[in-house]
Amino acid sequence: MSVLELRGVSKTYGQGPAEVHALAGLSLSVAAGEMVAVMGPSGSGKSTLLTIAGSLEEPTSGEVLVGGAALSGMSRNGKARLRRRVIGYVFQDFNLLPGLTAAENVALPLELDGVAVGKARAAGLAALDGLGLAGRASRFPDELSGGERQRVAIARALVGARQLLLADEPSGALDSVNAEDVVRLLHEACQRGVAAVVVTHNAQLAAWAGRVVFLRDGQVTGQTTPPTGPESLLAGPGQGR
């Protein structure tokens, strides 16, 4: 069963002359253990795809299912619960709370979901340990490097056995070494059964994905399955196998 399904999803902003079609009848299915990279020029609808898939905003039309459950039938509280338990979101700018330590940032989604503080912190520490950050758990975000902050963000997105990981340019603020480390972590999460959708401009990152989807003007214009390597992605859709 697909973890994520978008069926004929459209998203329109504004009205009249100011109307913008961010997505236009887009359909996409992502299975457990699959990593899908989404590429396309600025304004192609990549980030809108993620926010709609993550229940952060509503589509104008179409249907979104996460774990087989239609988002349109969920209450606001139900969607918030889904984000805490099932969906992990990795932002380009990390979005860590500066007043919390790394361990506290990672444990926060569990605590908000009613998990006892001690149990949530233990899960947070285990997640950090799995990403090689056990020794940095008590540090605040401004005491961490960019690569460390992104790994903390990934730990927060995966804690609590999330099923779906949505990442928006996760390597955009990192140097090449840290970027490769982050992509490897995302790939390893997929090998454990997590479904991932990664928006990126980075062909090297996309080469780790099992499938690359190209967007333009809110529509899928092509796919490579699997990519033959980063060079095949630079030419755009239709150039891979």
Disulfide bonds with the S-S distance in Angstrom:
none
